[in-house]
Amino acid sequence: MSELRIAIVGFGKIARDQHVGAIAATPGATLAAIASHDGSLPGVPCFTGVEELLEKGPPIDAVSLCTPPQARRAAAAAALAAGKHVMLEKPPGAGVAELDPLIALAAEAKRTLFAAWHSRCAPAVEPAREWLMARHIKSVHINWKEDVRIWHPGQAWIWQPGGLGVFDPGINALSILTRILPKPVFVTAAELAFPANCQAPIAAKLSLADIDGLPVTAEFDFRQTGPQSWDIAVETDRGQMTLSGGGRRMSIDGNAVAEAPDQEYRELYRRFVKLSVTGASDVDLAPLRLVADAFLLGKRTIVEPFVD
């Protein structure tokens, strides 16, 4: 199989910290170009945007879209129309309905469209899913809290409409939740805290359930200082299973049973390369639907302004 020549579109913190190294470590993948208004990488051709990349750039087979979500739909449509495979960083878009035309376009072009839920590739997620399959689940609680100033410094887009605010990290937890539980869940209530000067929430509390009434609660907060919290606790008839570290560690009643180094993005690119061979797509919108429903059902409160 020939190398999948990939261009990264949008070259911010996550693209630099995760995507570049993951592509370099993935057999069958190579970084061929970058498209960004404010970032570059020595030795890699760089262009101002996806349009210039497609018009003037080197030969590529695929694009990895790491732009803010508000810009992904247009960039993905342009890339698919040009015959390129497309990876969408999470969240895959700024809304749910905008993904349907992209899915149809990818199918028509026989090109891959891949919604990259990186947290599902955390090493303890699959062991947790398999362990839960044989248990009766009583309740689930998500505690997902981090410091926005560390993870999104100076990124104004995250506070604008479509930027998702605290749901940008929170959707990672929801992507794990929708992978490990045996039945789909839906939002029953939500409380969203909006800074007075922002259009996206800085904190949220969610209540969810499945068709059998399984109680699921989630707390998201962008104001955490000190140690960061990325934990999911599942009470079962055979003890409490906890995923911590964003899905990197699994424990049963406090005893570690699975833990491994982070290789989430390497797993994503291995999957992307494999999908591109046949042009198959993988676009699961379940986590994004939950976020959309949280906005629909959420009781909104105004809190103090956010100053970066």
Residue pairs with C-beta under 8 A, 6 or more apart in sequence:
1 28
1 277
3 28
3 29
3 30
4 28
4 29
4 30
4 61
4 62
4 85
4 272
4 273
4 276
5 30
5 32
5 58
5 59
5 60
5 61
5 62
6 23
6 29
6 30
6 31
6 32
6 60
6 61
6 62
6 63
6 64
6 87
7 31
7 32
7 33
7 34
7 35
7 53
7 57
7 60
7 62
7 63
7 64
8 15
8 19
8 20
8 23
8 31
8 33
8 34
8 35
8 36
8 63
8 64
8 66
9 34
9 35
9 36
9 49
9 50
9 53
9 63
9 64
9 65
9 66
9 67
9 75
9 79
10 35
10 36
10 65
10 66
10 67
10 68
10 71
10 89
11 34
11 35
11 36
11 38
11 39
11 40
11 41
11 66
12 36
12 39
12 66
12 155
13 151
13 152
13 153
14 66
14 89
15 39
15 64
15 66
16 39
18 118
18 264
18 265
19 64
19 66
19 265
20 31
20 41
21 265
22 265
22 266
22 268
22 269
23 29
23 30
23 31
23 64
23 269
24 31
25 266
25 269
26 266
26 269
26 270
26 273
27 270
27 273
28 273
29 269
29 272
29 273
31 41
31 44
32 44
32 45
32 57
32 58
32 59
32 60
33 44
33 45
33 46
33 47
33 53
33 57
33 58
33 60
34 40
34 41
34 44
34 45
34 46
34 47
35 46
35 47
35 48
35 49
35 50
35 52
35 53
35 57
35 63
36 46
36 48
37 48
37 49
39 46
40 46
45 57
45 58
47 53
47 56
47 57
50 63
50 75
50 78
50 79
51 78
53 60
53 63
54 78
54 79
54 82
54 84
60 84
61 84
61 85
61 276
62 84
62 85
62 86
62 87
62 112
62 272
62 276
63 75
63 76
63 79
63 84
63 85
63 86
63 87
64 87
64 89
64 272
65 72
65 75
65 76
65 79
65 86
65 87
65 88
65 89
66 89
67 75
67 89
68 155
68 157
68 158
68 162
68 163
69 91
69 92
69 93
69 94
69 162
69 163
69 164
70 94
70 157
70 160
70 161
70 162
70 163
72 88
72 89
72 92
72 93
72 94
73 93
73 94
73 98
73 99
73 102
76 86
76 88
76 102
76 113
77 101
77 102
77 105
79 86
80 86
80 102
80 105
80 106
80 109
80 111
80 113
81 105
81 109
83 109
83 111
84 111
85 111
85 112
85 113
85 114
85 272
85 275
85 276
85 279
86 102
86 106
86 111
86 112
86 113
86 114
87 114
87 116
87 268
87 272
88 113
88 114
88 115
88 116
88 283
89 116
90 115
90 116
90 117
90 118
90 119
90 171
90 172
90 175
90 287
91 164
91 167
91 168
91 171
91 287
91 288
91 291
92 99
92 115
92 116
92 283
92 285
92 288
93 99
93 102
93 288
94 161
94 162
94 163
95 162
95 292
96 285
96 288
96 289
96 292
99 115
99 283
99 285
99 288
102 113
102 283
103 113
103 281
103 283
105 113
106 112
106 113
106 281
107 281
109 279
110 279
111 279
112 272
112 275
112 276
112 279
112 280
112 281
112 282
113 281
113 282
113 283
114 268
114 271
114 272
114 275
114 281
114 282
114 283
115 282
115 283
115 284
115 285
116 268
116 272
117 172
117 175
117 179
117 284
117 287
118 172
118 264
118 265
118 268
119 125
119 172
119 173
119 175
119 176
119 246
119 247
119 264
120 175
120 176
120 179
120 247
121 263
121 264
121 265
121 267
121 268
121 271
122 176
122 243
122 245
122 246
122 247
122 248
122 262
122 264
123 247
123 248
123 258
123 259
123 260
123 261
123 262
123 263
124 243
124 247
124 248
124 249
124 250
124 258
124 259
124 260
125 176
125 179
125 180
125 243
125 247
127 250
127 257
127 258
128 180
128 234
128 241
128 243
128 247
128 250
128 258
129 179
129 180
131 241
131 250
131 252
132 180
132 181
132 182
132 234
132 236
132 241
133 182
135 236
135 237
135 238
135 241
136 236
136 237
137 181
137 182
137 214
137 234
137 235
137 236
138 214
138 235
138 236
138 237
139 214
139 215
139 216
139 217
139 234
139 235
140 177
140 181
140 214
140 215
140 216
140 217
140 232
140 233
140 234
140 235
141 216
141 217
141 218
141 219
141 232
141 233
142 173
142 177
142 206
142 216
142 217
142 218
142 219
142 220
142 231
142 232
142 233
143 219
143 229
143 231
143 232
143 233
144 169
144 170
144 172
144 173
144 218
144 219
144 220
144 221
144 229
144 230
144 231
145 219
145 220
145 221
145 222
145 223
145 224
145 228
145 229
146 169
146 221
146 222
146 224
146 228
146 229
146 230
147 222
147 223
147 224
147 225
147 228
148 158
148 166
148 202
148 222
148 223
148 306
148 308
149 308
150 228
151 169
152 158
152 168
153 308
154 308
157 163
158 164
158 165
158 168
158 200
159 165
159 195
159 197
159 198
159 199
159 200
159 306
160 199
160 200
161 199
161 200
163 199
163 200
164 170
164 171
164 200
164 291
165 194
165 198
165 200
165 201
165 202
165 222
166 200
166 201
166 202
166 203
166 204
166 220
166 221
166 222
167 200
167 201
167 204
167 220
167 291
167 294
169 220
169 222
169 230
170 204
170 218
170 220
170 291
171 287
171 288
171 290
171 291
172 230
172 246
173 218
173 220
173 230
173 232
174 218
174 286
174 287
174 290
174 291
175 287
176 232
176 243
176 247
177 185
177 216
177 218
177 232
177 287
178 184
178 185
178 284
178 286
178 287
178 290
180 232
180 234
180 243
181 210
181 214
183 210
183 211
183 212
183 214
184 210
184 211
184 286
185 208
185 209
185 210
185 214
185 216
185 290
186 208
186 209
186 210
186 290
186 293
187 206
187 207
187 208
187 290
187 293
187 294
187 297
188 207
188 208
188 209
188 297
189 206
189 207
189 297
189 299
190 204
190 205
190 206
190 207
190 293
190 294
190 295
190 297
190 298
190 299
191 204
191 205
191 298
191 299
191 301
192 201
192 203
192 204
192 294
192 295
192 298
192 299
192 300
192 301
193 201
193 202
193 203
193 204
193 300
193 301
193 302
193 303
194 200
194 201
194 202
194 300
194 301
194 302
194 303
195 202
195 302
195 303
195 304
195 305
195 306
196 302
196 303
196 304
196 305
197 305
197 306
198 305
198 306
201 298
201 300
202 221
202 222
202 223
202 303
202 306
203 219
203 220
203 221
203 222
203 223
203 303
204 218
204 219
204 220
204 221
204 294
204 298
205 217
205 218
205 219
205 220
206 216
206 217
206 218
206 219
206 220
206 290
206 294
207 215
207 216
207 217
208 216
208 217
208 218
208 290
209 215
209 216
210 216
230 244
230 245
230 246
230 247
231 242
231 243
231 244
232 242
232 243
232 247
233 240
233 241
233 242
234 240
234 241
234 242
234 243
239 252
239 253
240 252
240 253
240 254
241 250
241 251
241 252
242 250
242 251
242 252
242 254
243 249
243 250
244 251
248 259
248 260
248 261
248 262
249 256
249 258
249 259
250 256
250 257
250 258
250 259
251 257
271 282
275 281
275 282
